[in-house]
Amino acid sequence: MSSQTIETKPNNGIIADGEATAILPTGGKHKPITVIGTEAIRGTFDELCLQQAINSRTAPGVTDLVLNPDAHCGYGAPVGCVMVSPTHVYPGPVGVDIKCSMSLLQTSLPADAVIDKPTRRALINAICERTPTGAGRGQRNAPKSRRVDEALGRRVLVEGASRGVCEALGIPPEWAERCEDSAHVGHDDSTASLALRLEKLMPQMHNFAGKVTQLGSYGGGNHFGECEVVEFGEDDRSRRVADAFGLIDGGVAFLSHCGSRGIGHQLATGQFKALQQKFDRWDIPLPGQDRELVYAPLGTPEADAYLDDMALGANFATVNHLLINALVLEAFQEVIPGVTGRLVYFISHNIARKEIVDSRPAWVHRKGATRAMPAGHHALAGTPFAETGHPILLPGNPQAGSAVMVADPGAELSCYSVNHGAGRQLGRKAAKRALDQREVDASFDAADILSNCRQYPIDEAPAAYKDFDEVLRSVKAAGLASEVARLKARFVIKDGDKADD
């Protein structure tokens, strides 16, 4: 490091080594934590967030930890971190909403098709008739949703977005090619282990038949669907990449954020409880004395069980997103006959994936973080994105917009990962205390952004989140990724229940 670029932050121990990069020493012989964020963003990391990062970095088997600009306190590990281990798996740095994800549907409509407020209101109503919102809500709350019985639900968990599952649900099978992972397998790389695991779990699965009816639905809190207008960047590279992704400049798209719903939550909490009981019984010390940082060494029955349960939840999340997009397209076609659409991409930000890190296999845990693999990365060989890098879908807030980015070679610094969005700067209770409901609603009226909510959820107001432009500046200045398009919201589908993730 050059002495001219070092900036010590005595209040939090972070040492800057660039405009938007820094390290956080952890003491001892551990490799420091990599921190991504400008000085303004680094100031948003509170003491608990940094302590959670240190606890996670110094946990058994962990070789790398990255703190992204959207980082804030989570359960055990911060939301907005990347944790790498070649020897252990950790439920905490995945979270309770297994494979919470983003997806983007590009329609054939031009922006002026959604200028008219009555048209947007009709679209909101048509979508809500098909895709229910809120914790615990499923197909019975949406008269035009797809009906899913228990047998099909089991297939979804085991097969993911297989051709048979897609055809049974009316999902275009080719959309599976536009997924980060269209299907997950068990600990032994087979679907047979998932079928056996599910059979073993069934007696413990509370209301399984009811939970599978949540396919094709949004959860509460920060989950959403947004009708967007796509705006390309001005430089040649961004326009070329955006076009390769299948985006349409000035076109109408639909962005979705949700995960594995009640199924994923039950699988994750069951894993936390089982591992915590083992730690208690065997008197194993917890990293940082945090019960949310339980773990299992790879190859043990406990690790196998976690990887199987994570895969079951991830398969549900994948099909949930694809079904939402099919239902949203159907709603658009009901209101505006003749419209067509295609999936741009589906990408997770709450998952552990086996990847190659420093020339050896390791489990990369991304919690509130999304992968960012650039053009030419070996993992993209044979995919539609081998020559461009894959789309990165980053939600900001409805008023600041969201972004589609593509990774740059510098993403190697962050284990080929970036933040999953803006990140909270106010907790839910703090937002309700600090913000004024009338002002929040008035700001949406002024921006001409409609919603299905009579009052926009105040704990989800834009002011509850970090400055999205500063977050994006951090990613760009650190050399991780470049913006190729901005998404401007025209209406939002939300619910006021507490967040799933």
Phi, psi and omega in degrees: 000140174282139179296341180283341183255354182280129177227114183270134177251092186298338182283339180225358175081001180283136179244115181284140174231016178185179182299324184222024177227149182200174173231154174237103179297147181246358182087161178066213185260008182287141173299136181298159174285135174277127182245128177249122179159143174292173180302319180297319180290320180299332178289349179272352180277113181276175187299319182293320178300314181292323178293321176298321178297316179294317177302318182290319181294325184267008179286157183304133174081356183276128182254335183213146172217133180241133175253116183271165185296341179271007189298140174203173187300140176227202175265109181079286178260151178296146165291131183098031179230161175237129182231130185244133174213126175277355189233345186224156170241145184232121175292326184301312179282022165241317175097179185273344175257082184302131179055040166303136196212173173239146171219154182225125177253125175261124177261172179273002185281143170278162184303324184291351177288342181241023174288318185294125181297317177302324178294315179296320179295321178295322178294317177302313182296319181293323178291315181293337174289345184245329186234095180293156177239156173107148179301132176083353183270145181217207190297332180295341179270001183222106188296338182250020178284171174278141177271130181235120178268177185297321181297315178292323177301319177297319179298320179301313182295325184273319188264338189066215185273059174291164179301318181297318178295315180299315181294323180294333183256002180073029177263130176303118184301332181293343178296336178299334179287347181255024180252143171307309173218116182278339179207144179247146179248172183281187186300335180258018179066029178231158172278339180299321180293329177290320179297318179294318180296316180297319178300320179292325183281335190309318179298338181263350185282110180288122175053050180302315182301323178289322183290327180290342175286358174277357174302133181083031181223153173270153172271201180261191173062240187273006175281146186198166163234139181225130168280126187238155164251129184274130176236115180291155170290170186269337184279158185297319183297313183297321180292321180295317181292316179301319178294320178295328177291343184096011177283157179236119180297126183078009180266166180266130179231172180224123184253132182234143177228114175192182185217225189265007171055213186294328179298309181297320180298316181294319179296316182292314181294327176297322178292316177303312183297316182296316181290321178298322177295322177295316180298319179296316184294320184265358179056047178274132179294138179270139175303122181063017183057031183254118183293345178275358179253033172294159185207173176217131175294139179302142180093348178275159176301327180294317178294318179300317180296319180295314182298323177294315181294321178298319180294320177300313179295322181294321177297320177298315181299319181299310182292326177303312180296313182298321178293319176304314181295323177295320180289322178296316178298319177300320179295317177300318182292330176293319183277321183233086184304142176097348181291143175241168180200157177217149178285127175282307180191158174228125186216140186269160169221016173220080185200156168250130182234144175278118182224172177264119179234124183053044173071015177219154180294142177206157174268117179264111179268120177245114180245108188063037177216149184235147182291155183214087184253124186277176177306137178086354179295137186301330182290344181263000180301132179083001177258167177294354188245016184299325185265352182241338199087156183274160176294141172246122184255111185243108176284137174256266168206162187303328184274325177277341183094174174237173186227147165252126183235173173221142185289149172253163181305333180295351180295348175302328179303325185255027183058039180053055181216153169223176178298163181259004180165208182280321183085143182286143168246347173234130172296168185297316179294320180296321179297319180294328178284321191271334188257154181255124185300318181295321179293320179298311180297322179296325180293327176288322176298317181296326180275358181057045176249117181273163179213158174279352182269139174296322172232132181294133182306118189293330178283358175247010181297151180309325182292346177282351184248161179292163178296110187295322180296324178289324175298313179296322178299324178298314181297316182291315183293330178282354179078021183275319186201162178239146178279135178247338179200152174247142181250124182251121187288140174248329169204162186229136171256118183222173171219155185268001181288168182292157186293149175278333187242000000 
